[in-house]
Amino acid sequence: MDTDRAPGDGLLVRTERLLLRRWRVGDAPVEHELWGERDPRVPAHRRITSDGHPTQEELEERTRRDQPPPSLGILAVERRGLQGAIGYCGLIANAYGQDDEPELAYELLRRAWGHGYATEAARGVIGWAQASGHRRLWATVREWNTASRRVLAKLGFVESGRVEPDELHGDSIFTTRAIAPPD
């Protein structure tokens, strides 16, 4: 995994098959597609509403407005040599743990499932977290999301014992992974 900065694009994480970069306004159609593909068990505030929100324009505006700190942020995932994002992977502020223990988040378009991209992207982001000085990461996953649970297990995340019950959307399982400080 390599990380560096590219003019106008922000942080890049490079893996064998993927590039991870800051979201661009032009990625709004992909982000909108992700919102539209979400499983109906995902809470309503994370899906497109019956009246079409968020719209692509609203997602574009959010990208223009939001500027994450250097060691956090959701990065667009692209396949090397191909234009266009296929999803995201990155680090978000952790509302449940220490400030210096961010949460790993990832989501890919359905057409990109089953190729190992989530695992590969997340490994790159773990390297970015390590280079940024983070020593522990968290990830939450719905108990019914077996594919994401497998990805987290491959990455070395273990269940913390904390579970947030949710009869409507499925329990959230809190996982964690220690990362070694950079050499």
C-alpha positions as CSV (number, residue, x, y, z in Angstrom):
1,M,0.0,0.0,0.0
2,D,1.3,3.4,-0.9
3,T,-0.1,6.8,0.2
4,D,0.7,10.1,-1.2
5,R,-1.0,13.4,-2.2
6,A,-2.0,14.3,-5.7
7,P,-2.7,17.9,-6.8
8,G,-6.4,18.6,-6.6
9,D,-7.4,15.1,-5.5
10,G,-6.3,14.9,-1.9
11,L,-4.9,11.8,-0.4
12,L,-4.5,8.7,-2.6
13,V,-4.1,5.2,-1.4
14,R,-2.8,2.8,-4.0
15,T,-3.2,-1.0,-3.8
16,E,-2.4,-3.6,-6.3
17,R,-5.7,-3.2,-8.2
18,L,-7.2,0.0,-6.7
19,L,-6.8,3.7,-6.2
20,L,-8.5,5.4,-3.3
21,R,-8.9,9.2,-3.5
22,R,-11.0,12.0,-2.1
23,W,-14.6,12.2,-3.5
24,R,-15.1,14.6,-6.4
25,V,-18.3,16.4,-7.3
26,G,-18.5,14.3,-10.4
27,D,-18.8,11.2,-8.3
28,A,-22.3,12.1,-7.2
29,P,-24.0,9.7,-9.6
30,V,-22.1,6.8,-8.1
31,E,-22.8,7.9,-4.6
32,H,-26.5,8.3,-5.5
33,E,-26.5,4.8,-6.9
34,L,-25.0,3.4,-3.7
35,W,-27.8,5.1,-1.7
36,G,-30.4,3.5,-4.1
37,E,-28.9,0.0,-3.9
38,R,-28.9,-0.3,-0.1
39,D,-30.6,-3.2,1.5
40,P,-34.1,-2.3,2.8
41,R,-32.9,-3.4,6.3
42,V,-30.6,-0.4,6.3
43,P,-32.1,2.5,8.4
44,A,-34.2,4.9,6.3
45,H,-31.9,7.9,6.9
46,R,-29.2,6.0,4.9
47,R,-31.4,5.2,1.9
48,I,-33.1,7.4,-0.8
49,T,-36.4,8.7,0.5
50,S,-39.7,8.2,-1.3
51,D,-39.4,11.8,-2.5
52,G,-35.9,11.2,-4.0
53,H,-33.6,12.6,-1.3
54,P,-30.7,12.9,-1.2
55,T,-30.6,14.0,-4.8
56,Q,-27.4,14.0,-6.9
57,E,-27.3,17.8,-6.5
58,E,-27.5,17.5,-2.7
59,L,-24.7,14.9,-2.8
60,E,-22.6,17.2,-5.0
61,E,-23.1,20.1,-2.5
62,R,-22.1,17.9,0.4
63,T,-18.9,17.0,-1.4
64,R,-18.2,20.7,-2.1
65,R,-18.9,21.6,1.6
66,D,-17.3,18.8,3.6
67,Q,-13.6,18.9,4.1
68,P,-12.4,16.0,6.4
69,P,-9.3,16.3,8.5
70,P,-6.1,14.7,6.8
71,S,-6.3,11.5,8.8
72,L,-10.0,10.9,8.3
73,G,-12.4,10.7,5.4
74,I,-14.3,8.5,3.0
75,L,-12.3,7.8,-0.1
76,A,-13.7,6.9,-3.5
77,V,-12.5,3.5,-4.7
78,E,-11.5,3.2,-8.3
79,R,-10.1,0.2,-10.2
80,R,-6.6,1.1,-11.6
81,G,-6.8,1.9,-15.3
82,L,-10.6,2.4,-15.3
83,Q,-12.4,5.6,-14.8
84,G,-15.1,6.0,-12.2
85,A,-15.7,5.1,-8.6
86,I,-17.1,1.7,-7.6
87,G,-17.7,2.6,-4.0
88,Y,-15.9,4.0,-1.0
89,C,-13.7,3.0,1.9
90,G,-12.2,5.2,4.6
91,L,-12.1,6.3,8.2
92,I,-14.8,8.2,10.0
93,A,-14.9,9.8,13.4
94,N,-15.8,7.1,16.0
95,A,-18.8,8.2,18.1
96,Y,-18.4,5.2,20.4
97,G,-14.7,5.1,21.2
98,Q,-11.7,7.3,21.7
99,D,-11.1,10.2,19.4
100,D,-7.9,8.7,18.0
101,E,-9.7,5.4,17.3
102,P,-11.6,6.0,14.0
103,E,-14.1,3.7,12.4
104,L,-13.5,1.8,9.2
105,A,-16.3,2.2,6.7
106,Y,-16.8,0.8,3.2
107,E,-19.5,0.1,0.7
108,L,-19.2,-0.9,-3.0
109,L,-21.7,-0.9,-5.8
110,R,-23.3,-4.4,-6.2
111,R,-21.7,-4.9,-9.6
112,A,-18.3,-4.7,-7.8
113,W,-19.1,-7.3,-5.2
114,G,-17.4,-10.7,-5.1
115,H,-14.0,-9.5,-6.5
116,G,-12.2,-8.9,-3.2
117,Y,-12.2,-5.1,-3.7
118,A,-13.6,-4.4,-0.2
119,T,-10.9,-6.4,1.5
120,E,-8.2,-4.9,-0.6
121,A,-9.4,-1.3,-0.2
122,A,-9.8,-1.8,3.5
123,R,-6.3,-3.1,3.8
124,G,-5.0,0.0,2.1
125,V,-7.1,2.2,4.5
126,I,-5.7,0.3,7.5
127,G,-2.2,1.2,6.2
128,W,-3.3,4.8,5.9
129,A,-4.6,4.7,9.5
130,Q,-1.3,3.2,10.7
131,A,0.7,5.9,8.8
132,S,-1.5,8.5,10.4
133,G,-0.6,7.3,13.9
134,H,-3.9,5.5,14.8
135,R,-3.4,2.5,17.0
136,R,-6.9,1.0,17.0
137,L,-9.7,0.9,14.5
138,W,-13.4,0.1,15.0
139,A,-16.0,-1.2,12.6
140,T,-19.7,-1.7,13.1
141,V,-21.6,-4.2,11.1
142,R,-25.2,-5.4,11.1
143,E,-25.5,-9.0,12.3
144,W,-27.3,-10.0,9.0
145,N,-24.5,-8.6,6.8
146,T,-22.5,-11.8,6.4
147,A,-20.3,-10.6,3.5
148,S,-19.1,-7.5,5.5
149,R,-18.6,-9.7,8.6
150,R,-16.3,-12.0,6.5
151,V,-14.3,-9.0,5.2
152,L,-13.8,-7.7,8.7
153,A,-12.7,-11.2,9.9
154,K,-10.2,-11.4,7.0
155,L,-8.8,-8.0,8.1
156,G,-8.3,-9.2,11.7
157,F,-11.2,-7.4,13.3
158,V,-12.7,-9.2,16.3
159,E,-16.0,-8.7,18.0
160,S,-15.6,-6.4,21.0
161,G,-18.6,-7.9,22.9
162,R,-20.6,-4.7,22.4
163,V,-23.8,-5.2,20.5
164,E,-26.4,-2.4,19.9
165,P,-29.8,-4.1,19.7
166,D,-32.1,-3.1,16.8
167,E,-35.2,-5.2,16.2
168,L,-36.1,-3.3,13.1
169,H,-32.8,-3.1,11.2
170,G,-30.7,-5.9,12.9
171,D,-28.3,-5.7,15.7
172,S,-25.1,-3.7,15.2
173,I,-22.0,-5.6,16.2
174,F,-18.9,-3.6,17.2
175,T,-15.6,-5.0,16.1
176,T,-12.1,-3.7,16.7
177,R,-8.6,-4.2,15.5
178,A,-5.3,-3.0,17.0
179,I,-2.7,-1.7,14.5
180,A,1.0,-1.4,15.2
181,P,2.5,2.1,15.2
182,P,4.5,2.9,12.0
183,D,8.1,1.8,11.9
